[in-house]
Amino acid sequence: MFINELSKITGLPLNETFSDYKIVNLAGKALYVQNYIKLVTYLPEKILLKIKNNELEILGQNLVIVELSEKDILVKGSIQSTTLTKGVVNEKN
Amino acid sequence: MKKISKFFESIIQLQLEGLNFERFLGYLKQNHITVNNVKRIEHTKLVFDMNYANYKLALKNKVFRNHKVTTLKKYGIHFMLKNYKAYIGALVGVFVFTAIFGVLSSFTFNINILGTSSINNNDIVNVLKQHNIKIGQINLVNNKDIELLLKQEFDDISLVSVIKRGTNLVINIKEKEKVNDEEYSPIIAPANVVITHLEVFQGTTSLSVGDIVKQGQVLVEPFIVNDKGEKVPTKPLAKIQGHAWYFGRVEFETKEIKKEKTGKVATTSHFILFGQKIWPTQQTHSFENFIVEEKLIKTFNNFFIPVQFESVKIYEVNLVEVEHNFEENKEELINQSKQLANSVVPKNKEVLEEVLTISNIGTKIIVQTALKTNIEILVTE
């Protein structure tokens, strides 16, 4: 429902928002990523995830993967930064 | 709730040793395996949890093939049951033993009856048999029903309790107390008594203070009369005080007739064989006063010739009257009567009074000593 509302407000197509990755940062203490493609690196200080058309770098301390499933990953720890390493790619541009 | 779901889900904590854990986590993703609490505790060590279903899948797909795997913890029903599989034989044995024990425990192998005196134990066992409570069979009747049954069947039962102890059926019976009239005896005078105090707590008496009661006479009867005029048996209880009299009596004849033989004798005799008199001889006599002496002699002292000789001698006598002087014997007679009276006085009883009487009845003089003592008859329980 939350995604529905967001897609309405932003005007983004719903099917695209559903299939693309989503990142939720919970107060810098936990991070939820949906629809990741691959876990590239896992260290207690760094996690690198391959996502659609990009890579997500999570930096922090004592990073623990609370749950790792086929599509989702929930990371807990002291999260200092989350960065898309290739920048945001606008397909239209 | 979470703990319960974890218990049924079953969680295993594993430690992987090696390199390139990212590749391993990629295998998990490919095989749709979910893991939890993934921690890289060292550069070459990774710790994580997975549930039993995922663990089985991981083993099946050999996702651990490139790493050394160590199990750190196991929790949940699957692992518990897996451990017990090794002991399945023992478990089956315990189950079978418990089942057999349970079945045998419901059998009754002994009926133990306690507390019966007038009721025959065999009668109780027979009544139980009629209601399918038998030795060597499973007893399905509950204890309360057995108690009720016995109470209904036996009027003499006052209380009954039934307990099953293992294979024993213990029946504890309290019988009704029977009131027996013969159990209560009256209070009897132990001596000749003049009653000075009479207090009856229970029972019936027709006596009162001043009455004289002879030894052996009833003092208090063992019953009470109710409103309907019926005699209700009861134990007589009373406190009776009085004076008891004990007597010693000696008789003295002042005149005596003595028989003196004159010397004339008439003899009759015969033999006896098998109860028959043979060879009788008889002398006739015309004596006015005589005495008879009989003699029976066994002629042969054995069992083979049973011949006996019987003779009867009749002596003529003269009757001579002899007088005795009472005064000469008086002191001795008085002492004798006193001794007799003292011999019947109970021990430790103090003699309060002594009465001596000398009376004549024809040619007979009676010397009697009466001793007076206190007496108390106390029956309180």
Contacts between the chains, C-beta under 8 A, distances in Angstrom:
chain1	res1	chain2	res2	distance
A	38	B	26	6.1
A	38	B	29	7.3
A	39	B	22	5.6
A	39	B	25	4.9
A	39	B	26	6.6
A	39	B	29	7.4
A	40	B	22	6.2
A	41	B	22	6.1
A	42	B	21	6.2
A	42	B	22	5.9
A	42	B	25	6.7
A	42	B	38	7.3
A	42	B	40	6.1
A	43	B	40	6.2
A	44	B	39	7.7
A	44	B	40	5.5
A	64	B	37	6.5
A	64	B	38	6.6
A	64	B	39	5.2
A	65	B	35	7.6
A	65	B	37	7.6
A	65	B	38	3.6
A	65	B	39	7.9
A	65	B	48	7.8
A	66	B	36	6.4
A	66	B	37	6.3
A	66	B	38	7.9
A	67	B	34	6.7
A	67	B	35	7.6
A	67	B	36	5.3
A	68	B	25	6.4
A	68	B	28	6.9
A	68	B	29	7.7
A	68	B	34	6.7
A	68	B	35	5.1
A	68	B	36	7.6
A	68	B	38	5.8
A	69	B	34	4.1
A	70	B	29	5.6
A	70	B	32	5.1
A	70	B	34	7.3
